[in-house]
Amino acid sequence: MNFYNTLPFQFGTAKNKTKMLTISELTRRIRNSLENEFFSIWVVGEISNLRKPTSGHVYLTLKDADAQLQAVMFKSVSNSVKFELKDGMEVIAYGSVTVYELRGQYQLVIENIEPKGIGALQLAFLQLKERLEKEGLFDPAHKKPLPVLPKKIAIVTSLTGAAIKDILNVINRRFAKVEIIIYPVKVQGEGAALEIAQAINDLNTVPDIDVMIVGRGGGSLEDLWAFNEEVVARSIYASKIPIISAVGHEIDVTISDLVADKRALTPTEAGELVVPRYDQLKDSLEKIKARLIQSLCNKILIIKSCLQGIKNSVSLRKPFDKLLRLQQGLDEVAQRLVSLGKHILELERERLIGLSNRLDSVSPLRVLSRGYSITTNMENSMPIKSTEGLTVGRKLKTRFLKGCVVSSVVELLK
C-alpha cells in the first residue's frame, strides 16, 4: 500500500510547494492578523503571575473564570502608573493584541491600565496613605508646634497662582512686620513633586526660618497630585522646620496635609494660622500688662500689711519679753531637776541600807558575836570541819569575835 496516496493532497507537486510556510512566516502572518483585528481594545480581568524584572517592564496574566491572557507593559508605560499593581486586583487594560514570535504566544501590549471600580489616582492615593500611615508618618507625636510669633516665614508655591497672593495679603493684613522668603516651584505637572521636595530640603539649610507654608490653590485630583507624591511626603516628614500644608480647598485632602505639622483648609487659612492679628496681639498684651500691674499692686499691699503687722507685734515692741519667759521656764525646769535628784538619792540611800542589813545578817562576824569561833588550817587557812585528816602536832588557827590564837593538836578524840 502506498502511504502517500492515502493523503488528501500530494506533497510532491510544485504547486503545493509554493504554499509551504516557515514557522516564522506563519507566526508573522498570525501576528499581523491579530494586530489588525484586535487593535486599541479594552480588556477587563484579574491580575495574576505579576512579575517586575530589573528591566522595568511588567509581565502579568489577565484572567477570568474561563480563560487567561498573557500581557506585557513596557517600562515607559509602567513608570506612569500611579497605583501599585498586585495579584488578585481587577483592572481594565487598554492596548493591542500581538504575538511574541520567539514563543509563538499571543499577548496584550498594555498602553494604559486602571483599577476596576475606582480611579487610578484615587487608588494610588489610598495605597500610599495606607503604607505611610503604617510607617508612622502621620503620627501626631511627631508633629511640631507652630511658633506663636514667627520672625521669618518661608513659602513654597508657584509665583503665578492665586495661593501666593492670598497668603501674602493675609499675612500683610494681620502682621506685616515679618520677613518672608518665597521659594517658587512648579505645583503641577511632570517634575513638580521633585521641585517641591527639593525646595523643602533647601529651606531647611537656611538659618532662622521659624515656619514654612507649602501649598497651592484648588484644582482637580490630577492638578493636586504633586502633593500626593511620596517624595514630597518624606521631605515634609524630615523637615526640622514646622510646616503648614495649604493645598486646594477644604474638601481636598492630600498626603501632604496628613504628614504636615498643621493642615490649613485653604491658602488663606494658612496665612491666618502662621501669624496672629497685630491689633488682637497688641490688645492681649495691653490686658496682660494691666493684669500684671494690678497683681503687683495687690502684692505690694499684702506685703505692706504684713510688715505693718510685724511692726505692731509684741515681739518688736518688747523684744526681751520672750527671752525672760524662756529664762523663767529654765528656772522651773532646774528646780524640778533638783527636787527629782534629791528624791532619787533618798531612794538609793534606803536601797543601800537594806542591802547592807541583808549582808550583815549572813556575815560570819555576826555568828562570832554569839560566842562561836572559826578554826582554820594554819598552812592554807582552810576551815576545819572535822578531825579527819588532822595529825598530832598540826598547827591550827582559831578566830574569835575579837582576836585569834594559834594551837597545835595534842590528841585526837573520836
RODO-2510 file (C-alpha; in nm, 4 decimals, decimal comma):
residues 414
     n   res          X          Y          Z
     1     m     0,0000     0,0000     0,0000
     2     n     0,1330     0,3426    -0,0987
     3     f     0,1039     0,5631     0,2122
     4     y     0,1334     0,8909     0,0278
     5     n    -0,1590     0,8072    -0,1997
     6     t    -0,3914     0,7991     0,1001
     7     l    -0,3337     1,1665     0,1874
     8     p    -0,5870     1,4266     0,0764
     9     f    -0,3217     1,6134    -0,1220
    10     q     0,0176     1,5442    -0,2737
    11     f     0,3376     1,6731    -0,1149
    12     g     0,5461     1,6221    -0,4182
    13     t     0,3882     1,8669    -0,6655
    14     a     0,5490     2,2054    -0,7361
    15     k     0,2131     2,3703    -0,6968
    16     n     0,1791     2,2621    -0,3346
    17     k     0,5396     2,3501    -0,2502
    18     t     0,4743     2,7181    -0,3270
    19     k     0,2213     2,7250    -0,0360
    20     m     0,4584     2,5932     0,2321
    21     l     0,5372     2,8474     0,5114
    22     t     0,8142     2,8636     0,7650
    23     i     0,7212     2,8887     1,1315
    24     s     0,8401     3,2484     1,1364
    25     e     0,6309     3,3370     0,8314
    26     l     0,3235     3,1732     0,9732
    27     t     0,3738     3,3402     1,3111
    28     r     0,4229     3,6768     1,1414
    29     r     0,1003     3,6352     0,9440
    30     i    -0,0865     3,5462     1,2612
    31     r     0,0622     3,8485     1,4379
    32     n    -0,0383     4,0826     1,1542
    33     s    -0,3853     3,9373     1,1550
    34     l    -0,4233     3,9766     1,5322
    35     e    -0,2807     4,3263     1,5347
    36     n    -0,5193     4,4377     1,2606
    37     e    -0,8193     4,2701     1,4197
    38     f    -0,7563     4,3442     1,7919
    39     f    -0,6126     4,6955     1,7831
    40     s    -0,6863     4,9537     2,0576
    41     i    -0,9139     4,7387     2,2688
    42     w    -1,0184     4,7441     2,6350
    43     v    -0,9939     4,4225     2,8347
    44     v    -1,1210     4,3573     3,1887
    45     g    -0,9675     4,0854     3,4017
    46     e    -0,7927     3,9862     3,7241
    47     i    -0,4137     4,0182     3,7585
    48     s    -0,2101     3,7067     3,8337
    49     n     0,1538     3,5971     3,7938
    50     l     0,2711     3,9590     3,8229
    51     r     0,6460     3,9973     3,7566
    52     k     0,8648     4,3091     3,7669
    53     p     1,2185     4,2304     3,6478
    54     t     1,5069     4,4779     3,6653
    55     s     1,4424     4,5858     3,3045
    56     g     1,1477     4,7921     3,4283
    57     h     0,8937     4,6077     3,2110
    58     v     0,5953     4,4458     3,3814
    59     y     0,4686     4,0994     3,2861
    60     l     0,1337     3,9667     3,4031
    61     t    -0,1578     3,7427     3,3244
    62     l    -0,5130     3,8737     3,2889
    63     k    -0,7764     3,6102     3,3583
    64     d    -1,1415     3,5488     3,4215
    65     a    -1,3285     3,2326     3,5235
    66     d    -1,2811     3,0595     3,1869
    67     a    -0,9660     3,1918     3,0170
    68     q    -0,6431     3,3811     3,0589
    69     l    -0,4371     3,6254     2,8518
    70     q    -0,0665     3,6996     2,8769
    71     a     0,0121     4,0717     2,8904
    72     v     0,3140     4,2991     2,8996
    73     m     0,3529     4,6619     2,9981
    74     f     0,6769     4,8176     2,8853
    75     k     0,8855     5,0413     3,1115
    76     s     0,7753     5,3693     2,9509
    77     v     0,4142     5,2852     3,0385
    78     s     0,4699     5,1198     3,3776
    79     n     0,6592     5,4246     3,5070
    80     s     0,3497     5,6387     3,4561
    81     v     0,1181     5,4099     3,6549
    82     k     0,0421     5,5866     3,9817
    83     f    -0,1028     5,2943     4,1776
    84     e     0,0621     4,9650     4,2739
    85     l    -0,0329     4,6577     4,0739
    86     k    -0,0997     4,3449     4,2797
    87     d    -0,2045     3,9871     4,2144
    88     g    -0,5810     3,9484     4,2536
    89     m    -0,6563     4,3092     4,1560
    90     e    -0,9328     4,3582     3,8981
    91     v    -0,8264     4,6030     3,6288
    92     i    -0,9302     4,7465     3,2938
    93     a    -0,6422     4,7375     3,0456
    94     y    -0,6181     4,9221     2,7132
    95     g    -0,3851     4,8109     2,4367
    96     s    -0,3377     4,5885     2,1318
    97     v    -0,3007     4,2143     2,0857
    98     t     0,0205     4,0934     1,9238
    99     v     0,2283     3,7749     1,9040
   100     y     0,5559     3,7202     2,0844
   101     e     0,7249     3,5328     1,7985
   102     l     1,0007     3,3612     1,9997
   103     r     0,7376     3,1650     2,1900
   104     g     0,4566     3,1736     1,9377
   105     q     0,2405     3,3217     2,2130
   106     y    -0,0164     3,5942     2,1687
   107     q    -0,0203     3,8698     2,4300
   108     l    -0,1729     4,2054     2,5091
   109     v     0,0634     4,5023     2,4982
   110     i    -0,0856     4,7332     2,7605
   111     e    -0,0776     5,1073     2,6939
   112     n    -0,2989     5,2125     2,9806
   113     i    -0,4353     5,0377     3,2892
   114     e    -0,6880     5,1379     3,5539
   115     p    -0,8325     4,9635     3,8563
   116     k    -1,1872     4,8445     3,8095
   117     g    -1,4460     5,0343     4,0106
   118     i    -1,2142     5,3138     4,1344
   119     g    -0,9955     5,5729     3,9648
   120     a    -0,6258     5,5051     3,9279
   121     l    -0,5223     5,8203     4,1137
   122     q    -0,7678     5,7546     4,3946
   123     l    -0,6341     5,4013     4,4369
   124     a    -0,2755     5,5274     4,4291
   125     f    -0,3681     5,7817     4,6985
   126     l    -0,5243     5,5136     4,9205
   127     q    -0,2318     5,2738     4,8744
   128     l     0,0302     5,5369     4,9593
   129     k    -0,1784     5,6650     5,2516
   130     e    -0,2034     5,3153     5,3994
   131     r     0,1686     5,2472     5,3591
   132     l     0,2873     5,5793     5,5050
   133     e     0,0414     5,5527     5,7936
   134     k     0,1883     5,2136     5,8855
   135     e     0,5354     5,3700     5,8806
   136     g     0,4216     5,6375     6,1278
   137     l     0,4464     5,9437     5,9008
   138     f     0,1052     6,0653     6,0220
   139     d     0,1787     6,0104     6,3916
   140     p     0,0614     6,3153     6,5965
   141     a     0,3557     6,2633     6,8334
   142     h     0,5948     6,3622     6,5532
   143     k     0,4165     6,6866     6,4671
   144     k     0,5963     7,0042     6,5749
   145     p     0,4110     7,3008     6,7298
   146     l     0,3842     7,6228     6,5307
   147     p     0,5635     7,9298     6,6701
   148     v     0,3329     8,1876     6,8293
   149     l     0,5038     8,4823     6,6613
   150     p     0,7453     8,3842     6,3817
   151     k     1,0068     8,6310     6,2611
   152     k     1,0888     8,4587     5,9312
   153     i     0,8378     8,2660     5,7176
   154     a     0,9167     8,0580     5,4077
   155     i     0,6547     7,9907     5,1380
   156     v     0,6880     7,7115     4,8811
   157     t     0,4410     7,7586     4,5942
   158     s     0,4009     7,8916     4,2427
   159     l     0,4510     8,2622     4,1775
   160     t     0,1753     8,2658     3,9178
   161     g    -0,1046     8,1100     4,1205
   162     a    -0,3649     8,2744     4,3393
   163     a    -0,2351     8,0956     4,6515
   164     i     0,0741     8,3170     4,6952
   165     k    -0,1374     8,6326     4,6636
   166     d    -0,3887     8,5086     4,9211
   167     i    -0,1173     8,4112     5,1680
   168     l     0,0751     8,7390     5,1336
   169     n    -0,2399     8,9514     5,1587
   170     v    -0,3477     8,7786     5,4802
   171     i    -0,0020     8,7983     5,6408
   172     n     0,0412     9,1673     5,5496
   173     r    -0,3055     9,2470     5,6811
   174     r    -0,2626     9,0571     6,0083
   175     f     0,1036     9,1132     6,0965
   176     a     0,3169     9,2917     5,8382
   177     k     0,6324     9,3027     6,0500
   178     v     0,7684     8,9613     5,9500
   179     e     1,0307     8,8531     5,6974
   180     i     0,9017     8,6331     5,4140
   181     i     1,1085     8,4069     5,1874
   182     i     0,9367     8,2784     4,8728
   183     y     1,0745     7,9675     4,7029
   184     p     0,8978     7,9421     4,3634
   185     v     0,8248     7,5902     4,2337
   186     k     0,6015     7,4094     3,9874
   187     v     0,2897     7,2897     4,1655
   188     q     0,1537     7,0559     3,8988
   189     g     0,2746     6,8551     3,6042
   190     e     0,5857     6,6500     3,5469
   191     g     0,8711     6,7259     3,7860
   192     a     0,6569     6,9344     4,0241
   193     a     0,6878     6,6887     4,3133
   194     l     1,0670     6,6809     4,2890
   195     e     1,0833     7,0619     4,2858
   196     i     0,8619     7,0891     4,5942
   197     a     1,0638     6,8271     4,7819
   198     q     1,3919     6,9960     4,6867
   199     a     1,2585     7,3342     4,7992
   200     i     1,1709     7,1946     5,1431
   201     n     1,5145     7,0356     5,1751
   202     d     1,6917     7,3562     5,0655
   203     l     1,4974     7,5788     5,3046
   204     n     1,5966     7,3530     5,5943
   205     t     1,9563     7,4670     5,5337
   206     v     1,8619     7,8366     5,5645
   207     p     1,9108     7,9663     5,9209
   208     d     1,6419     8,1243     6,1384
   209     i     1,3329     8,0147     5,9419
   210     d     1,0591     7,9695     6,2012
   211     v     0,7825     7,8151     5,9921
   212     m     0,7123     7,7076     5,6322
   213     i     0,3962     7,7103     5,4204
   214     v     0,3747     7,4570     5,1365
   215     g     0,0755     7,4590     4,9053
   216     r    -0,1227     7,5798     4,6098
   217     g    -0,4784     7,6745     4,5110
   218     g    -0,7582     7,4364     4,4288
   219     g    -0,7892     7,2061     4,1311
   220     s    -0,8708     6,8555     4,0222
   221     l    -0,7113     6,5468     4,1732
   222     e    -0,4716     6,5414     3,8798
   223     d    -0,3783     6,9076     3,9380
   224     l    -0,3062     6,8462     4,3070
   225     w    -0,1244     6,5194     4,2511
   226     a     0,2264     6,6567     4,3155
   227     f     0,1260     6,6912     4,6819
   228     n     0,0305     6,3209     4,6892
   229     e     0,3764     6,2045     4,5823
   230     e     0,5862     6,0045     4,8268
   231     v     0,8960     6,2211     4,7749
   232     v     0,7071     6,5295     4,8976
   233     a     0,5626     6,3427     5,1955
   234     r     0,9045     6,2228     5,3093
   235     s     1,0638     6,5672     5,2707
   236     i     0,7876     6,7183     5,4886
   237     y     0,8339     6,4451     5,7499
   238     a     1,2119     6,5001     5,7562
   239     s     1,1845     6,8794     5,7867
   240     k     1,3161     7,0340     6,1072
   241     i     1,1079     7,3444     6,0369
   242     p     0,7359     7,3236     6,1237
   243     i     0,5314     7,3006     5,8018
   244     i     0,1769     7,4140     5,7263
   245     s     0,0229     7,2318     5,4296
   246     a    -0,2217     7,4500     5,2366
   247     v    -0,3367     7,2559     4,9317
   248     g    -0,6594     7,3257     4,7440
   249     h    -0,9892     7,3778     4,9207
   250     e    -1,1458     7,2373     5,2361
   251     i    -1,2694     6,9221     5,0619
   252     d    -0,9273     6,8473     4,9118
   253     v    -0,7179     6,6229     5,1366
   254     t    -0,3680     6,5299     5,0196
   255     i    -0,0872     6,3179     5,1602
   256     s     0,0992     6,6425     5,2333
   257     d    -0,1889     6,7541     5,4579
   258     l    -0,1649     6,4323     5,6569
   259     v     0,2137     6,4450     5,7038
   260     a     0,2451     6,8189     5,7730
   261     d     0,2604     6,9572     6,1256
   262     k    -0,0565     7,1582     6,0583
   263     r    -0,3148     7,1440     5,7804
   264     a    -0,4743     7,4636     5,6522
   265     l    -0,8062     7,4181     5,4748
   266     t    -0,7092     7,6866     5,2227
   267     p    -0,4038     7,9045     5,1488
   268     t    -0,5931     8,1931     5,3067
   269     e    -0,6294     7,9988     5,6317
   270     a    -0,2562     7,9226     5,6178
   271     g    -0,1887     8,2958     5,6376
   272     e    -0,4224     8,3156     5,9375
   273     l    -0,2555     8,0239     6,1120
   274     v     0,1016     8,1402     6,0631
   275     v     0,0737     8,4849     6,2266
   276     p    -0,1631     8,6410     6,4819
   277     r    -0,3505     8,9635     6,4151
   278     y    -0,1380     9,2573     6,5234
   279     d    -0,4287     9,4506     6,6775
   280     q    -0,5503     9,1449     6,8705
   281     l    -0,1978     9,0668     6,9881
   282     k    -0,1465     9,4296     7,0959
   283     d    -0,4790     9,4268     7,2801
   284     s    -0,3895     9,0990     7,4532
   285     l    -0,0536     9,2389     7,5596
   286     e    -0,2189     9,5514     7,6995
   287     k    -0,4584     9,3343     7,9005
   288     i    -0,1706     9,1215     8,0275
   289     k     0,0208     9,4370     8,1185
   290     a    -0,2788     9,5718     8,3127
   291     r    -0,3202     9,2398     8,4971
   292     l     0,0499     9,2357     8,5851
   293     i     0,0364     9,5905     8,7216
   294     q    -0,2758     9,5110     8,9235
   295     s    -0,1202     9,1895     9,0527
   296     l     0,1966     9,3772     9,1511
   297     c    -0,0033     9,6451     9,3332
   298     n    -0,2006     9,3794     9,5219
   299     k     0,1231     9,2061     9,6159
   300     i     0,2684     9,5327     9,7464
   301     l    -0,0429     9,5980     9,9568
   302     i    -0,0275     9,2479    10,1050
   303     i     0,3415     9,2865    10,1918
   304     k     0,2783     9,6320    10,3358
   305     s     0,0013     9,4983    10,5571
   306     c     0,2225     9,2090    10,6678
   307     l     0,5078     9,4471    10,7571
   308     q     0,2690     9,6737    10,9486
   309     g     0,1502     9,3756    11,1491
   310     i     0,5091     9,2794    11,2287
   311     k     0,5857     9,6363    11,3306
   312     n     0,2952     9,6406    11,5776
   313     s     0,3645     9,2961    11,7182
   314     v     0,4570     9,2423    12,0844
   315     s     0,7830     9,0793    11,9768
   316     l     0,9138     9,4012    11,8307
   317     r     0,7717     9,6315    12,0992
   318     k     0,9140     9,4201    12,3869
   319     p     1,1879     9,2093    12,2316
   320     f     1,3212     9,0818    12,5704
   321     d     0,9855     8,9575    12,6988
   322     k     1,0205     8,6303    12,5189
   323     l     1,3759     8,5872    12,6497
   324     l     1,2606     8,6499    13,0063
   325     r     0,9784     8,3979    12,9675
   326     l     1,2288     8,1434    12,8436
   327     q     1,4559     8,2120    13,1412
   328     q     1,1616     8,1661    13,3778
   329     g     1,0881     7,8364    13,2158
   330     l     1,4519     7,7294    13,2611
   331     d     1,4344     7,8155    13,6317
   332     e     1,1301     7,5978    13,6733
   333     v     1,2992     7,3097    13,4917
   334     a     1,6121     7,3464    13,7069
   335     q     1,4040     7,3428    14,0262
   336     r     1,2231     7,0280    13,9123
   337     l     1,5579     6,8633    13,8321
   338     v     1,6964     6,9432    14,1843
   339     s     1,3857     6,8028    14,3559
   340     l     1,3957     6,4965    14,1380
   341     g     1,7682     6,4466    14,2139
   342     k     1,7093     6,4612    14,5893
   343     h     1,4248     6,2147    14,5643
   344     i     1,6362     5,9709    14,3626
   345     l     1,9284     5,9985    14,6112
   346     e     1,6971     5,9265    14,9037
   347     l     1,5582     5,6202    14,7316
   348     e     1,9087     5,4916    14,6552
   349     r     2,0258     5,5522    15,0165
   350     e     1,7369     5,3490    15,1536
   351     r     1,8050     5,0716    14,9000
   352     l     2,1744     5,0576    15,0074
   353     i     2,0801     5,0400    15,3768
   354     g     1,8538     4,7461    15,3014
   355     l     2,1325     4,5661    15,1090
   356     s     2,3792     4,6336    15,3962
   357     n     2,1435     4,4826    15,6524
   358     r     2,0954     4,1756    15,4358
   359     l     2,4739     4,1306    15,4020
   360     d     2,5268     4,1818    15,7735
   361     s     2,2715     3,9125    15,8598
   362     v     2,4734     3,6496    15,6731
   363     s     2,8181     3,7751    15,7789
   364     p     3,0433     3,5256    15,9723
   365     l     3,1260     3,8046    16,2167
   366     r     2,7635     3,8040    16,3265
   367     v     2,7994     3,4370    16,4194
   368     l     3,1188     3,5089    16,6161
   369     s     2,9402     3,7711    16,8186
   370     r     2,7199     3,4977    16,9625
   371     g     3,0240     3,3162    17,1123
   372     y     3,1200     3,0917    16,8249
   373     s     3,4750     3,0662    16,6811
   374     i     3,6280     2,9566    16,3463
   375     t     3,9248     2,7162    16,3277
   376     t     4,1359     2,7008    16,0088
   377     n     4,4407     2,5127    15,8943
   378     m     4,7499     2,7168    15,9669
   379     e     4,9096     2,6247    15,6357
   380     n     4,6342     2,7004    15,3890
   381     s     4,3668     2,8792    15,6010
   382     m     4,1073     2,6205    15,5070
   383     p     3,8290     2,5802    15,7659
   384     i     3,8482     2,2678    15,9818
   385     k     3,5110     2,0926    15,9772
   386     s     3,6139     1,7539    16,1326
   387     t     3,9156     1,5675    16,2731
   388     e     3,9520     1,3766    15,9562
   389     g     4,2964     1,4471    15,8046
   390     l     4,4396     1,6005    16,1249
   391     t     4,7518     1,4700    16,2867
   392     v     4,9065     1,5249    16,6243
   393     g     5,1232     1,8341    16,6185
   394     r     4,9333     2,0011    16,3342
   395     k     4,9086     2,3746    16,3989
   396     l     4,5654     2,5335    16,3898
   397     k     4,4416     2,8906    16,3999
   398     t     4,1274     2,9798    16,5913
   399     r     3,9496     3,3132    16,5422
   400     f     3,7142     3,4700    16,7949
   401     l     3,4990     3,7834    16,7654
   402     k     3,7957     3,9718    16,8979
   403     g     4,1379     3,8299    16,8338
   404     c     4,2667     3,4785    16,7496
   405     v     4,5032     3,2113    16,8871
   406     v     4,7404     2,9507    16,7360
   407     s     4,7367     2,5982    16,8837
   408     s     4,8608     2,2525    16,7976
   409     v     4,6868     1,9140    16,8085
   410     v     4,7826     1,7243    17,1238
   411     e     4,5402     1,4348    17,0992
   412     l     4,2727     1,3262    16,8515
   413     l     3,9452     1,2105    17,0070
   414     k     3,6955     1,0016    16,8258
***
